[in-house]
Amino acid sequence: MLKIENFSKKYNNHTIIAIEELSIPEGIHWFKGVNGSGKSTFFRSVAGIIPFDGKILWKNLDIRKDSVNYRMKVNMSEADPAYPDYLTGYDLLSFIAQAKQAAPSQLNQLAEKIGVDIYWKSPIGTYSSGMLKKISLLSAFLGHPSLIMLDEPLITIDKNSVAIIYDLVKEYALNQGVSFLLSSHQDFLTGGYEAKLSIKNIYLVQDQTITQQV
Ligand SMILES: Nc1ncnc2c1ncn2[C@@H]1O[C@H](COP(=O)(O)OP(=O)(O)OP(=O)(O)O)[C@@H](O)[C@H]1O
């Protein structure tokens, strides 16, 4: 269970998201909201990437009190990743794999499956946006996470890659009991994604808060 209490995130004194209380059960969930509604801000807060006010707990691990253990269990892929141009995808992913204590074979297996092994020894500055996005998506699966957040996983990547990511989400959810938070500004129902991924709950990000859609 992901527990959010008295949460608020402000930029320049302007509240982007405020949540009094929200409990998100394990499973695959979709977060929907228009551009600028605060999906990435919420995901980044839950990932422990940006500061916020309030409490966040994942499976009773407190993001502040159990900060290292929490971060070993909660992974995120950014909607619009930005990495240093001079590193290679391999450098970056090897570093993340080490930090997340990934099994030695996991990185190569994921790289082959997602198809980044073809180009990952080249500098990131030479990648297309889809190639960069695949590096970011792969990074979120490394280690032993029990919660993976994929921010806008469908944008930029081609149809084949979308199918591979769906397979990975299903495989990790089914075989390893990993929960997922996925976000999209698109109406995913028209894409049939709900059926493909057995989405448990849909959350609406709007009016500076998050509510479960019934
Ligand atoms: N670092 C920042 N400094 C100031 N304002 C920011 C910052 N990051 C985000 N914001 C603002 O917070 C609001 C929410 O942005 P956020 O990126 O979380 O929305 P989103 O729902 O993910 O949007 P999109 O669908 O376009 O990716 C926007 O008004 C944005 O301008």
The ligand as a MOL file (V3000), in Angstrom:
LIG
                    3D

  0  0  0     0  0            999 V3000
M  V30 BEGIN CTAB
M  V30 COUNTS 31 33 0 0 0
M  V30 BEGIN ATOM
M  V30 1 N 10.8510 22.7920 -11.3640 0
M  V30 2 C 9.7050 23.4900 -11.4870 0
M  V30 3 N 9.6450 24.7840 -11.1360 0
M  V30 4 C 8.5040 25.4900 -11.2350 0
M  V30 5 N 7.3280 24.9770 -11.6550 0
M  V30 6 C 7.3300 23.7000 -12.0250 0
M  V30 7 C 8.5000 22.8830 -11.9540 0
M  V30 8 N 8.1750 21.6270 -12.3810 0
M  V30 9 C 6.8580 21.6530 -12.6980 0
M  V30 10 N 6.3500 22.8900 -12.4810 0
M  V30 11 C 4.9450 23.2780 -12.6870 0
M  V30 12 O 4.1210 22.3580 -11.9950 0
M  V30 13 C 2.9340 22.0950 -12.7450 0
M  V30 14 C 2.7790 20.6000 -12.9180 0
M  V30 15 O 3.8070 20.1330 -13.7720 0
M  V30 16 P 4.0140 18.5870 -14.0770 0
M  V30 17 O 5.2020 18.4460 -14.9600 0
M  V30 18 O 4.0040 17.8560 -12.7930 0
M  V30 19 O 2.6670 18.2420 -14.8520 0
M  V30 20 P 2.2660 16.9560 -15.7160 0
M  V30 21 O 0.8720 16.6190 -15.3460 0
M  V30 22 O 3.2920 15.9080 -15.5410 0
M  V30 23 O 2.3210 17.5440 -17.1770 0
M  V30 24 P 2.6190 16.8410 -18.6170 0
M  V30 25 O 1.4590 15.9600 -18.9480 0
M  V30 26 O 2.7230 18.0360 -19.5260 0
M  V30 27 O 3.9250 16.1110 -18.4800 0
M  V30 28 C 3.0480 22.8930 -14.0480 0
M  V30 29 O 2.3090 24.0890 -13.9030 0
M  V30 30 C 4.5290 23.1970 -14.1510 0
M  V30 31 O 4.7450 24.4220 -14.7960 0
M  V30 END ATOM
M  V30 BEGIN BOND
M  V30 1 1 1 2
M  V30 2 1 2 3
M  V30 3 2 2 7
M  V30 4 2 3 4
M  V30 5 1 4 5
M  V30 6 2 5 6
M  V30 7 1 6 7
M  V30 8 1 6 10
M  V30 9 1 7 8
M  V30 10 2 8 9
M  V30 11 1 9 10
M  V30 12 1 10 11
M  V30 13 1 11 12
M  V30 14 1 11 30
M  V30 15 1 12 13
M  V30 16 1 13 14
M  V30 17 1 13 28
M  V30 18 1 14 15
M  V30 19 1 15 16
M  V30 20 2 16 17
M  V30 21 1 16 18
M  V30 22 1 16 19
M  V30 23 1 19 20
M  V30 24 2 20 21
M  V30 25 1 20 22
M  V30 26 1 20 23
M  V30 27 1 23 24
M  V30 28 2 24 25
M  V30 29 1 24 26
M  V30 30 1 24 27
M  V30 31 1 28 29
M  V30 32 1 28 30
M  V30 33 1 30 31
M  V30 END BOND
M  V30 END CTAB
M  END
